Amino acid sequence: MAEPELTERTLIELDALGPNGPFAARNRVTLHDVAGRPVARLGLVPKLFVSRTMTALHRAEPLPFAERIAALARAARIFEDETVAGLDYAAYRQTVARVSGVPLSVVHAATDAIVEAAEQAEYMAAQPRPAGAVADWRDPATTDGSAVWTRRGDVFAVHAAGNHPGPHSLWLEALALGYRIAVRPSRREPFTPHRLVTALRAAGFGTDQVVLLPTDHDAADEILRGADYGLVYGGDEVVRKYAGSTVLPQGPGRSKILVTADADWRDHLDTIVDSISHQGGVACINATTVLVEGDPAPLADALAERLAALPALPPEDPKAVLPAQPVDGARAIEAYLLNQARGTVAHLGGDGVVEELPGGGAVLRPAVHRLSRPDAPQAGVELPFPCVWVGPWTREAGVAPLRHSLVLTAFTGDDDLVDRLLQEPTISNVYLGDHPTYWIRPGVPHDGWLGEFLMRTKTVIRDRDPSPDGAIRGSAS
């Protein structure tokens, strides 16, 4: 049965969520799915509204720690079980797939991860704390002098990404730590943060604890200026702009795989293919470069054969595994790829990667290109679909071609090489053996722990607690 077309009366209305509740901004933009059909209208707040909201966040006091953790657990149930903006959980996830182009199966996994992160917020918030620090100054350890884990600030701003719902699980840690949160959603995918902020408020967080601020570009920087710390997503230019500041940039992942001569890539082909194509290839933890000690051509052929078999389906189809875009956007990505691939050998996708869908929009099919050397410039090109550069690696090349990797999966028995990989500061995570680059779970660092950025230690020494048992009388703020 055909899905009914949405009219002006049936469009999903997404309002800003300010310190006084939902705010119906007069400036509204229409959001379309990848086929060009209108789906929702998003209200954009002006700069003055942003500045007043950020002031309200600074004036607010956080909930006590135990109340925050309990509210996060309640929010997980609301996010998953209740209707928000007229959408139940199934309809919400299908809408995210239709509009963002992220395959429905990927949306399912990402939103389930958000639920898990909210449920495990206490555990996640505790992991970055140094072993020598306590969570509360009332801990008996401070009577002899101890480090106490404390916030660096009070308000945390998030400029959210729109290529994947998953990153919204990350900032829940900041909320658990007592920060007040301001989220600027992406126009490509505002449904997840709108649903999450709504759930958090319904669970017990006040309207001055967590807000949703859709804005145009003119007001976007006002959110970061009004916060103590921030998180932004973007390309290399974003990383360069904010590096070393109070804003944590999340840029390209450029995750890689290395296969040395003492390992046979044929034994690990499933892991390599999954690392490239899992989550539709849209995530920063998907592998975009595979380097092999020896001839890379047979591996490139094998990858091309496996990836060519992936079906091209609309993103809301439960069997979809490849990302979709509006046709014009897909063609622009294809043109960029073909330009960047000059001088390489195409094993898949050399004639193009766009497959238009009968109902509108287009799927980006996989691409496999072979490089002539490990330090070829194409090895740094990361695109939002399964696109991989396969090249040779030599002992003489060493660690240099593997630098600037969010994740590196290495198939090697060389312990000295592993030591060098772990010591390389620009490689964030090292996985050894059959662990795909996309592996992650709550409580392990993604690109370091967020808590490392938001928290610090302070030494506290105090007189002994006069209570008979020396019990902690409060909880972490």
VOPAGU-2260 file (C-alpha; in pm, 1 decimal, decimal comma):
REM VOPAGU-2260
SITE   aa  ch    i         X         Y         Z
SITE  MET   A    0       0,0       0,0       0,0
SITE  ALA   A    1     142,8     335,4    -105,0
SITE  GLU   A    2     238,6     575,8     170,5
SITE  PRO   A    3      12,3     887,2     173,2
SITE  GLU   A    4     172,4    1214,4      72,2
SITE  LEU   A    5     215,5    1458,3     357,4
SITE  THR   A    6      34,5    1790,9     321,1
SITE  GLU   A    7      95,7    2121,5     497,8
SITE  ARG   A    8    -144,0    1998,4     766,5
SITE  THR   A    9      24,3    1661,3     812,3
SITE  LEU   A   10     390,1    1767,3     811,1
SITE  ILE   A   11     572,3    1681,0    1132,6
SITE  GLU   A   12     623,7    2002,8    1328,5
SITE  LEU   A   13     952,6    2021,8    1518,1
SITE  ASP   A   14     973,0    2318,2    1755,3
SITE  ALA   A   15    1272,8    2445,0    1944,4
SITE  LEU   A   16    1278,4    2326,6    2307,2
SITE  GLY   A   17    1378,0    2629,5    2511,2
SITE  PRO   A   18    1400,9    2714,9    2881,2
SITE  ASN   A   19    1028,1    2788,6    2896,9
SITE  GLY   A   20     917,1    2485,4    2698,1
SITE  PRO   A   21     852,4    2436,5    2324,6
SITE  PHE   A   22     897,3    2752,2    2116,7
SITE  ALA   A   23     714,9    2783,9    1784,5
SITE  ALA   A   24     959,1    2997,8    1585,5
SITE  ARG   A   25     816,1    3194,3    1294,3
SITE  ASN   A   26    1116,6    3111,0    1078,0
SITE  ARG   A   27    1052,7    2751,7     966,7
SITE  VAL   A   28    1224,6    2538,1     706,6
SITE  THR   A   29    1074,2    2238,5     530,2
SITE  LEU   A   30    1266,9    1912,1     548,7
SITE  HIS   A   31    1244,3    1663,8     261,3
SITE  ASP   A   32    1326,0    1295,7     232,6
SITE  VAL   A   33    1586,9    1170,0     -13,8
SITE  ALA   A   34    1319,1    1142,8    -283,6
SITE  GLY   A   35    1231,7    1512,3    -244,1
SITE  ARG   A   36     901,5    1464,6     -60,2
SITE  PRO   A   37     828,1    1712,8     223,1
SITE  VAL   A   38     826,5    1544,0     562,7
SITE  ALA   A   39     862,1    1800,4     841,2
SITE  ARG   A   40     901,8    2164,7     930,2
SITE  LEU   A   41    1174,4    2275,8    1169,2
SITE  GLY   A   42    1155,0    2605,0    1357,9
SITE  LEU   A   43    1475,3    2811,9    1364,2
SITE  VAL   A   44    1533,6    3036,7    1664,2
SITE  PRO   A   45    1701,9    3379,6    1637,8
SITE  LYS   A   46    2028,2    3480,9    1801,0
SITE  LEU   A   47    1856,3    3669,5    2085,0
SITE  PHE   A   48    1660,9    3357,2    2179,4
SITE  VAL   A   49    1987,0    3161,4    2183,8
SITE  SER   A   50    2168,5    3408,3    2408,8
SITE  ARG   A   51    1879,7    3421,8    2657,5
SITE  THR   A   52    1861,5    3044,0    2661,9
SITE  MET   A   53    2232,6    3004,7    2729,9
SITE  THR   A   54    2201,8    3251,6    3018,9
SITE  ALA   A   55    1919,1    3041,9    3163,3
SITE  LEU   A   56    2133,7    2728,3    3144,8
SITE  HIS   A   57    2412,8    2900,6    3335,5
SITE  ARG   A   58    2173,9    3011,4    3608,7
SITE  ALA   A   59    2031,3    2661,4    3659,0
SITE  GLU   A   60    2157,4    2415,4    3917,4
SITE  PRO   A   61    2208,4    2052,4    3817,2
SITE  LEU   A   62    1996,1    1775,7    3959,9
SITE  PRO   A   63    2170,5    1571,7    4230,7
SITE  PHE   A   64    2373,3    1287,5    4085,1
SITE  ALA   A   65    2138,4    1003,8    4184,8
SITE  GLU   A   66    1840,7    1192,2    4041,3
SITE  ARG   A   67    2025,4    1250,7    3714,3
SITE  ILE   A   68    2103,6     882,3    3675,6
SITE  ALA   A   69    1746,9     779,0    3754,9
SITE  ALA   A   70    1609,5    1037,9    3510,4
SITE  LEU   A   71    1839,2     915,6    3234,1
SITE  ALA   A   72    1713,9     560,2    3284,8
SITE  ARG   A   73    1352,0     682,7    3267,2
SITE  ALA   A   74    1435,1     880,3    2952,5
SITE  ALA   A   75    1556,8     561,9    2784,7
SITE  ARG   A   76    1213,1     406,1    2832,1
SITE  ILE   A   77    1029,4     718,0    2712,5
SITE  PHE   A   78    1254,5     750,9    2406,7
SITE  GLU   A   79    1181,5     389,5    2313,8
SITE  ASP   A   80     820,0     343,7    2422,1
SITE  GLU   A   81     626,8     668,3    2386,2
SITE  THR   A   82     493,9     884,9    2103,3
SITE  VAL   A   83     687,4    1209,3    2044,1
SITE  ALA   A   84     592,1    1470,1    1781,5
SITE  GLY   A   85     322,2    1231,0    1664,3
SITE  LEU   A   86     569,4     948,1    1601,3
SITE  ASP   A   87     597,0     618,8    1785,2
SITE  TYR   A   88     937,3     449,2    1795,0
SITE  ALA   A   89     889,3     258,0    1468,3
SITE  ALA   A   90     758,4     559,9    1276,0
SITE  TYR   A   91    1033,6     781,8    1416,6
SITE  ARG   A   92    1307,8     541,8    1304,3
SITE  GLN   A   93    1157,6     504,5     958,5
SITE  THR   A   94    1138,9     884,7     927,4
SITE  VAL   A   95    1506,2     916,9    1021,2
SITE  ALA   A   96    1597,4     665,2     749,1
SITE  ARG   A   97    1383,9     837,7     484,5
SITE  VAL   A   98    1518,8    1185,9     551,0
SITE  SER   A   99    1883,4    1118,3     638,1
SITE  GLY   A  100    1929,6     835,1     387,2
SITE  VAL   A  101    2089,4     616,3     654,6
SITE  PRO   A  102    1966,0     256,8     607,1
SITE  LEU   A  103    1685,7     158,0     843,5
SITE  SER   A  104    1887,3    -129,4     992,0
SITE  VAL   A  105    2162,5     117,6    1081,9
SITE  VAL   A  106    1909,1     355,8    1237,6
SITE  HIS   A  107    1776,4      65,8    1446,8
SITE  ALA   A  108    2122,3     -16,6    1580,1
SITE  ALA   A  109    2210,7     347,8    1647,2
SITE  THR   A  110    1890,5     430,7    1832,2
SITE  ASP   A  111    1917,6     114,4    2039,4
SITE  ALA   A  112    2268,3     232,8    2130,9
SITE  ILE   A  113    2123,9     565,4    2249,7
SITE  VAL   A  114    1882,9     376,5    2475,7
SITE  GLU   A  115    2170,2     167,4    2610,5
SITE  ALA   A  116    2383,9     475,8    2674,3
SITE  ALA   A  117    2104,8     637,8    2876,7
SITE  GLU   A  118    2056,1     319,1    3077,2
SITE  GLN   A  119    2430,0     287,1    3147,6
SITE  ALA   A  120    2498,6     656,5    3208,5
SITE  GLU   A  121    2633,7     602,8    3560,4
SITE  TYR   A  122    2883,8     344,1    3437,3
SITE  MET   A  123    2987,2     557,9    3139,0
SITE  ALA   A  124    3037,8     869,7    3349,3
SITE  ALA   A  125    3260,2     682,0    3594,4
SITE  GLN   A  126    3500,6     526,8    3342,7
SITE  PRO   A  127    3720,1     835,0    3270,4
SITE  ARG   A  128    3769,6     913,8    3639,9
SITE  PRO   A  129    4132,4     851,5    3744,8
SITE  ALA   A  130    4184,2     560,0    3980,8
SITE  GLY   A  131    4330,5     798,2    4236,9
SITE  ALA   A  132    4027,8    1029,2    4242,2
SITE  VAL   A  133    3694,2    1003,9    4419,4
SITE  ALA   A  134    3358,6    1122,7    4287,9
SITE  ASP   A  135    3253,3    1334,2    4587,1
SITE  TRP   A  136    3432,8    1547,5    4844,5
SITE  ARG   A  137    3233,3    1367,3    5118,0
SITE  ASP   A  138    3413,5    1041,3    5041,0
SITE  PRO   A  139    3610,5     926,7    5351,1
SITE  ALA   A  140    3929,6     932,7    5141,9
SITE  THR   A  141    3933,7    1313,5    5152,8
SITE  THR   A  142    3994,1    1309,5    5529,0
SITE  ASP   A  143    4349,6    1203,0    5446,4
SITE  GLY   A  144    4364,8    1410,9    5126,6
SITE  SER   A  145    4243,2    1289,3    4788,6
SITE  ALA   A  146    4181,0    1401,8    4436,6
SITE  VAL   A  147    3814,7    1477,8    4362,5
SITE  TRP   A  148    3670,3    1454,4    4010,9
SITE  THR   A  149    3498,0    1784,9    3928,5
SITE  ARG   A  150    3348,5    1963,1    3628,9
SITE  ARG   A  151    3552,4    2220,3    3441,9
SITE  GLY   A  152    3236,3    2418,0    3364,1
SITE  ASP   A  153    2858,0    2410,8    3376,9
SITE  VAL   A  154    2717,0    2437,5    3022,5
SITE  PHE   A  155    2801,3    2210,3    2728,9
SITE  ALA   A  156    2698,9    2288,2    2369,4
SITE  VAL   A  157    2664,7    2030,2    2093,7
SITE  HIS   A  158    2658,9    2110,0    1722,3
SITE  ALA   A  159    2515,5    1776,4    1618,0
SITE  ALA   A  160    2604,7    1577,1    1309,4
SITE  GLY   A  161    2331,9    1470,2    1068,5
SITE  ASN   A  162    2496,0    1174,5     895,8
SITE  HIS   A  163    2411,5     924,3    1170,5
SITE  PRO   A  164    2193,4     917,6    1486,7
SITE  GLY   A  165    2463,7     742,4    1689,4
SITE  PRO   A  166    2662,4    1046,2    1812,7
SITE  HIS   A  167    2365,9    1152,7    2026,2
SITE  SER   A  168    2459,9     875,6    2267,1
SITE  LEU   A  169    2785,7    1058,5    2341,5
SITE  TRP   A  170    2661,0    1379,8    2503,5
SITE  LEU   A  171    2444,5    1189,6    2753,6
SITE  GLU   A  172    2767,0    1138,7    2948,5
SITE  ALA   A  173    2797,8    1516,1    2991,7
SITE  LEU   A  174    2441,6    1532,1    3123,6
SITE  ALA   A  175    2522,4    1254,7    3373,0
SITE  LEU   A  176    2824,2    1456,3    3489,4
SITE  GLY   A  177    2601,0    1753,3    3573,6
SITE  TYR   A  178    2644,3    1974,5    3269,9
SITE  ARG   A  179    2346,2    2158,6    3130,7
SITE  ILE   A  180    2319,4    2079,5    2759,8
SITE  ALA   A  181    2233,8    2287,5    2451,8
SITE  VAL   A  182    2197,3    2088,5    2129,5
SITE  ARG   A  183    2189,3    2247,2    1786,6
SITE  PRO   A  184    2041,6    1978,1    1559,6
SITE  SER   A  185    2137,6    1918,1    1200,1
SITE  ARG   A  186    1868,1    1998,3     945,8
SITE  ARG   A  187    1944,7    1665,1     784,2
SITE  GLU   A  188    1841,3    1472,3    1096,2
SITE  PRO   A  189    1677,4    1674,5    1376,7
SITE  PHE   A  190    1434,3    1397,2    1472,9
SITE  THR   A  191    1668,3    1208,9    1707,4
SITE  PRO   A  192    1778,7    1504,8    1923,2
SITE  HIS   A  193    1420,7    1639,4    1933,6
SITE  ARG   A  194    1293,5    1302,1    2055,3
SITE  LEU   A  195    1580,6    1260,2    2300,8
SITE  VAL   A  196    1552,6    1607,5    2456,5
SITE  THR   A  197    1174,6    1561,8    2484,5
SITE  ALA   A  198    1226,2    1227,1    2658,8
SITE  LEU   A  199    1483,5    1372,8    2899,0
SITE  ARG   A  200    1246,3    1651,5    2999,0
SITE  ALA   A  201     958,6    1411,6    3049,9
SITE  ALA   A  202    1189,3    1196,8    3264,8
SITE  GLY   A  203    1266,9    1476,4    3511,5
SITE  PHE   A  204    1529,1    1709,3    3364,3
SITE  GLY   A  205    1404,3    2067,3    3380,0
SITE  THR   A  206    1361,3    2287,1    3075,2
SITE  ASP   A  207    1668,5    2478,1    3197,1
SITE  GLN   A  208    1878,1    2158,8    3202,7
SITE  VAL   A  209    1866,5    2044,6    2839,9
SITE  VAL   A  210    1750,5    2246,3    2537,7
SITE  LEU   A  211    1718,8    2203,3    2161,0
SITE  LEU   A  212    1817,2    2508,8    1957,6
SITE  PRO   A  213    1769,9    2475,9    1580,2
SITE  THR   A  214    1926,7    2784,4    1421,8
SITE  ASP   A  215    2055,0    2924,1    1098,3
SITE  HIS   A  216    2430,5    2967,1    1055,1
SITE  ASP   A  217    2424,4    3324,8    1186,9
SITE  ALA   A  218    2306,5    3213,7    1531,7
SITE  ALA   A  219    2495,8    2884,5    1548,1
SITE  ASP   A  220    2819,2    3028,0    1689,1
SITE  GLU   A  221    2619,5    3204,4    1961,0
SITE  ILE   A  222    2548,5    2862,1    2112,8
SITE  LEU   A  223    2920,2    2784,8    2138,0
SITE  ARG   A  224    3003,2    3133,6    2267,1
SITE  GLY   A  225    2743,5    3096,2    2539,5
SITE  ALA   A  226    2875,2    2760,3    2662,4
SITE  ASP   A  227    3175,3    2671,1    2876,3
SITE  TYR   A  228    3263,3    2377,3    2652,3
SITE  GLY   A  229    3138,1    2251,0    2319,0
SITE  LEU   A  230    3138,0    1961,9    2075,6
SITE  VAL   A  231    3124,7    2010,5    1697,3
SITE  TYR   A  232    3130,4    1775,5    1399,5
SITE  GLY   A  233    3279,3    1853,4    1062,0
SITE  GLY   A  234    3569,0    1817,5     823,2
SITE  ASP   A  235    3934,1    1908,3     844,1
SITE  GLU   A  236    3856,6    2279,9     847,1
SITE  VAL   A  237    3647,4    2233,6    1164,3
SITE  VAL   A  238    3930,2    2041,6    1330,8
SITE  ARG   A  239    4178,2    2316,3    1245,6
SITE  LYS   A  240    3941,2    2591,6    1363,4
SITE  TYR   A  241    3875,6    2448,4    1709,4
SITE  ALA   A  242    4188,4    2242,6    1788,2
SITE  GLY   A  243    4320,9    2326,8    2133,6
SITE  SER   A  244    4017,4    2533,1    2232,8
SITE  THR   A  245    3724,7    2478,2    2469,5
SITE  VAL   A  246    3542,0    2322,1    2173,6
SITE  LEU   A  247    3612,5    1955,3    2100,1
SITE  PRO   A  248    3611,7    1893,4    1723,6
SITE  GLN   A  249    3504,1    1558,2    1584,8
SITE  GLY   A  250    3642,0    1536,3    1232,2
SITE  PRO   A  251    3702,4    1264,8     975,0
SITE  GLY   A  252    3785,7     922,7    1116,7
SITE  ARG   A  253    4006,5     787,9     838,7
SITE  SER   A  254    3992,6     446,1    1003,8
SITE  LYS   A  255    4229,5     191,8     852,4
SITE  ILE   A  256    4318,7    -175,7     834,1
SITE  LEU   A  257    4670,8    -315,8     814,0
SITE  VAL   A  258    4756,4    -672,8     707,6
SITE  THR   A  259    5121,8    -769,5     747,2
SITE  ALA   A  260    5291,3   -1057,0     566,2
SITE  ASP   A  261    5256,9   -1298,3     857,7
SITE  ALA   A  262    4875,8   -1279,8     830,1
SITE  ASP   A  263    4662,6   -1405,2     539,6
SITE  TRP   A  264    4394,8   -1154,9     444,8
SITE  ARG   A  265    4176,5   -1439,6     316,8
SITE  ASP   A  266    4129,2   -1554,3     676,0
SITE  HIS   A  267    3999,6   -1209,5     771,9
SITE  LEU   A  268    3800,7   -1105,6     465,1
SITE  ASP   A  269    3468,0   -1098,9     650,3
SITE  THR   A  270    3606,9    -856,0     908,3
SITE  ILE   A  271    3758,6    -633,3     640,4
SITE  VAL   A  272    3437,0    -620,1     435,0
SITE  ASP   A  273    3225,7    -551,4     743,1
SITE  SER   A  274    3461,5    -274,2     853,0
SITE  ILE   A  275    3408,1    -102,7     518,3
SITE  SER   A  276    3034,5    -155,2     468,3
SITE  HIS   A  277    2876,7    -188,2     813,8
SITE  GLN   A  278    2646,1     104,3     902,1
SITE  GLY   A  279    2627,5     185,8     533,6
SITE  GLY   A  280    2985,6     309,0     537,8
SITE  VAL   A  281    2870,1     647,5     672,3
SITE  ALA   A  282    3043,6     639,2    1012,0
SITE  CYS   A  283    3384,4     774,4    1107,8
SITE  ILE   A  284    3470,5     426,4    1235,6
SITE  ASN   A  285    3421,7     261,2     896,6
SITE  ALA   A  286    3747,6     158,4     729,4
SITE  THR   A  287    3836,4     375,9     431,5
SITE  THR   A  288    4192,8     252,5     371,7
SITE  VAL   A  289    4330,8    -102,4     372,8
SITE  LEU   A  290    4706,8    -152,0     350,0
SITE  VAL   A  291    4859,9    -495,3     290,7
SITE  GLU   A  292    5222,1    -607,3     299,7
SITE  GLY   A  293    5260,7    -758,5     -44,8
SITE  ASP   A  294    5053,1    -730,8    -362,4
SITE  PRO   A  295    4724,1    -549,4    -285,4
SITE  ALA   A  296    4552,9    -643,4    -614,3
SITE  PRO   A  297    4408,2    -981,5    -505,2
SITE  LEU   A  298    4261,3    -826,0    -191,7
SITE  ALA   A  299    4114,4    -537,2    -393,5
SITE  ASP   A  300    3954,4    -789,6    -631,1
SITE  ALA   A  301    3805,8    -985,9    -341,3
SITE  LEU   A  302    3666,9    -672,4    -178,5
SITE  ALA   A  303    3515,5    -556,7    -506,8
SITE  GLU   A  304    3343,6    -891,6    -556,5
SITE  ARG   A  305    3192,6    -891,9    -208,4
SITE  LEU   A  306    3088,3    -526,0    -204,0
SITE  ALA   A  307    2936,8    -537,1    -554,4
SITE  ALA   A  308    2676,9    -784,3    -425,1
SITE  LEU   A  309    2521,5    -533,2    -181,0
SITE  PRO   A  310    2166,5    -440,0    -292,5
SITE  ALA   A  311    2048,0     -88,9    -381,2
SITE  LEU   A  312    1724,4     -29,2    -187,9
SITE  PRO   A  313    1537,8     272,6     -46,5
SITE  PRO   A  314    1680,3     360,0     296,6
SITE  GLU   A  315    1351,8     281,0     475,6
SITE  ASP   A  316    1354,0     -76,9     341,8
SITE  PRO   A  317    1443,7    -317,2     626,2
SITE  LYS   A  318    1692,5    -490,8     393,5
SITE  ALA   A  319    1871,4    -169,3     291,0
SITE  VAL   A  320    2244,6    -164,8     366,4
SITE  LEU   A  321    2368,6     126,0     151,9
SITE  PRO   A  322    2312,7     498,1     215,8
SITE  ALA   A  323    2091,4     715,3      -1,6
SITE  GLN   A  324    2100,2    1081,3     -98,6
SITE  PRO   A  325    1893,9    1317,5    -310,3
SITE  VAL   A  326    2006,8    1262,4    -668,8
SITE  ASP   A  327    2190,7    1594,1    -699,4
SITE  GLY   A  328    2384,1    1531,9    -377,9
SITE  ALA   A  329    2471,8    1178,1    -482,9
SITE  ARG   A  330    2596,5    1299,6    -821,7
SITE  ALA   A  331    2814,5    1561,2    -652,2
SITE  ILE   A  332    2975,6    1295,1    -430,9
SITE  GLU   A  333    3027,7    1072,3    -734,4
SITE  ALA   A  334    3197,4    1353,9    -926,8
SITE  TYR   A  335    3426,1    1424,9    -633,2
SITE  LEU   A  336    3519,9    1056,8    -605,3
SITE  LEU   A  337    3601,5    1020,9    -974,1
SITE  ASN   A  338    3816,5    1331,9    -962,3
SITE  GLN   A  339    4005,0    1213,3    -653,5
SITE  ALA   A  340    4053,0     863,8    -796,7
SITE  ARG   A  341    4262,3     977,9   -1091,1
SITE  GLY   A  342    4586,6     783,0   -1100,2
SITE  THR   A  343    4443,9     485,0    -911,6
SITE  VAL   A  344    4322,2     150,0   -1043,4
SITE  ALA   A  345    3945,4     105,0   -1013,2
SITE  HIS   A  346    3831,8    -241,9    -906,7
SITE  LEU   A  347    3473,0    -125,2    -842,3
SITE  GLY   A  348    3292,3     199,6    -907,6
SITE  GLY   A  349    3530,2     335,4   -1168,6
SITE  ASP   A  350    3240,6     432,1   -1395,5
SITE  GLY   A  351    3036,5     583,3   -1114,2
SITE  VAL   A  352    2863,2     484,7    -792,6
SITE  VAL   A  353    2514,9     638,5    -821,9
SITE  GLU   A  354    2212,6     415,5    -872,6
SITE  GLU   A  355    1889,4     611,7    -891,0
SITE  LEU   A  356    1590,4     461,2    -712,9
SITE  PRO   A  357    1255,4     420,7    -891,4
SITE  GLY   A  358    1072,4     615,9    -620,7
SITE  GLY   A  359    1323,3     902,7    -613,2
SITE  GLY   A  360    1662,4     961,1    -459,9
SITE  ALA   A  361    1974,7     758,1    -526,8
SITE  VAL   A  362    2188,2     498,6    -355,1
SITE  LEU   A  363    2564,8     531,6    -338,2
SITE  ARG   A  364    2709,2     195,9    -439,5
SITE  PRO   A  365    3050,5      81,3    -308,9
SITE  ALA   A  366    3382,4     177,2    -465,3
SITE  VAL   A  367    3719,6       1,4    -444,6
SITE  HIS   A  368    4034,6     167,2    -580,6
SITE  ARG   A  369    4393,9      43,1    -565,6
SITE  LEU   A  370    4680,6     274,1    -475,5
SITE  SER   A  371    5038,1     247,4    -598,4
SITE  ARG   A  372    5196,2     346,2    -267,6
SITE  PRO   A  373    5087,7     359,4      98,8
SITE  ASP   A  374    5121,0     736,1     131,5
SITE  ALA   A  375    4911,3     820,2    -176,6
SITE  PRO   A  376    4694,0    1128,8    -111,1
SITE  GLN   A  377    4374,5     932,6    -181,8
SITE  ALA   A  378    4433,2     734,1     138,8
SITE  GLY   A  379    4313,9    1043,1     326,2
SITE  VAL   A  380    3987,5    1076,6     132,2
SITE  GLU   A  381    3682,8     972,7     337,6
SITE  LEU   A  382    3337,8     965,3     177,1
SITE  PRO   A  383    2993,0     886,4     329,1
SITE  PHE   A  384    2941,4     544,6     172,7
SITE  PRO   A  385    3147,9     221,1     138,5
SITE  CYS   A  386    3449,0     363,7     -43,1
SITE  VAL   A  387    3788,4     206,7      21,8
SITE  TRP   A  388    4143,3     264,4     -98,3
SITE  VAL   A  389    4359,4     -50,5    -103,9
SITE  GLY   A  390    4733,8     -11,7    -117,0
SITE  PRO   A  391    5071,6    -174,0     -47,2
SITE  TRP   A  392    5252,6    -137,8     283,8
SITE  THR   A  393    5619,6    -199,2     353,5
SITE  ARG   A  394    5831,2    -223,7     665,4
SITE  GLU   A  395    6024,8      77,0     538,4
SITE  ALA   A  396    5702,2     280,7     526,1
SITE  GLY   A  397    5640,5     190,8     891,4
SITE  VAL   A  398    5380,5     376,1    1095,1
SITE  ALA   A  399    5374,2     693,4     884,8
SITE  PRO   A  400    5094,6     589,2     641,3
SITE  LEU   A  401    4880,9     477,0     937,0
SITE  ARG   A  402    4882,2     806,8    1120,6
SITE  HIS   A  403    4568,5    1013,4    1178,1
SITE  SER   A  404    4343,6     709,0    1222,0
SITE  LEU   A  405    4048,2     707,1    1457,1
SITE  VAL   A  406    4062,3     326,7    1453,6
SITE  LEU   A  407    4331,4      96,2    1320,5
SITE  THR   A  408    4257,5    -275,5    1298,0
SITE  ALA   A  409    4585,1    -464,9    1254,8
SITE  PHE   A  410    4630,9    -825,4    1150,0
SITE  THR   A  411    4988,3    -887,0    1257,6
SITE  GLY   A  412    5201,8   -1096,6    1486,1
SITE  ASP   A  413    5469,2    -826,2    1517,0
SITE  ASP   A  414    5461,1    -710,2    1879,6
SITE  ASP   A  415    5720,1    -439,1    1817,3
SITE  LEU   A  416    5497,2    -293,0    1545,6
SITE  VAL   A  417    5200,7    -302,9    1782,3
SITE  ASP   A  418    5404,7    -111,0    2039,4
SITE  ARG   A  419    5480,4     156,6    1780,7
SITE  LEU   A  420    5114,1     179,4    1677,0
SITE  LEU   A  421    5003,2     228,1    2037,0
SITE  GLN   A  422    5269,4     492,4    2094,2
SITE  GLU   A  423    5168,3     690,4    1783,0
SITE  PRO   A  424    4965,5     985,9    1922,1
SITE  THR   A  425    4753,4    1034,1    1608,9
SITE  ILE   A  426    4611,4     679,6    1619,2
SITE  SER   A  427    4321,3     688,1    1865,0
SITE  ASN   A  428    4229,1     319,6    1891,5
SITE  VAL   A  429    4415,2      -1,0    1802,8
SITE  TYR   A  430    4225,4    -327,7    1745,6
SITE  LEU   A  431    4428,5    -645,7    1704,2
SITE  GLY   A  432    4286,3    -938,2    1509,7
SITE  ASP   A  433    3928,2    -997,8    1401,1
SITE  HIS   A  434    3773,8    -690,0    1559,5
SITE  PRO   A  435    3612,4    -464,1    1297,3
SITE  THR   A  436    3688,4     -96,1    1301,8
SITE  TYR   A  437    3327,5     -16,4    1392,7
SITE  TRP   A  438    3343,1    -209,1    1723,8
SITE  ILE   A  439    3247,9       9,2    2019,9
SITE  ARG   A  440    3051,8     -26,9    2340,8
SITE  PRO   A  441    2948,5     202,2    2627,6
SITE  GLY   A  442    3230,2     276,0    2867,8
SITE  VAL   A  443    3521,5     252,8    2624,9
SITE  PRO   A  444    3667,0     569,2    2471,0
SITE  HIS   A  445    3569,2     664,9    2116,9
SITE  ASP   A  446    3819,5     941,1    2049,1
SITE  GLY   A  447    3932,1     957,4    2409,0
SITE  TRP   A  448    3666,0     984,8    2679,8
SITE  LEU   A  449    3443,1    1289,2    2676,1
SITE  GLY   A  450    3497,0    1305,0    3051,3
SITE  GLU   A  451    3868,4    1366,9    2995,8
SITE  PHE   A  452    3771,1    1688,5    2816,9
SITE  LEU   A  453    3495,8    1801,9    3053,8
SITE  MET   A  454    3637,4    1709,8    3395,0
SITE  ARG   A  455    3945,8    1767,2    3608,2
SITE  THR   A  456    4085,1    1666,1    3947,4
SITE  LYS   A  457    4111,7    1890,0    4253,3
SITE  THR   A  458    4282,9    1795,7    4576,7
SITE  VAL   A  459    4060,1    1806,5    4884,7
SITE  ILE   A  460    4165,6    1744,7    5244,0
SITE  ARG   A  461    3925,3    1795,9    5530,3
SITE  ASP   A  462    3865,8    1720,7    5893,5
SITE  ARG   A  463    3728,6    1381,0    5976,2
SITE  ASP   A  464    3356,2    1329,6    5942,0
SITE  PRO   A  465    3193,8    1361,4    6285,9
SITE  SER   A  466    2932,6    1098,8    6199,2
SITE  PRO   A  467    3001,4     765,7    6376,0
SITE  ASP   A  468    3040,7     557,6    6062,9
SITE  GLY   A  469    3207,7     820,3    5846,2
SITE  ALA   A  470    2944,8     755,5    5578,5
SITE  ILE   A  471    2918,8     975,6    5272,1
SITE  ARG   A  472    2624,8    1205,8    5337,3
SITE  GLY   A  473    2568,1    1319,7    4983,8
SITE  SER   A  474    2641,3    1228,5    4623,1
SITE  ALA   A  475    2854,0    1372,2    4349,3
SITE  SER   A  476    2735,6    1704,0    4208,1
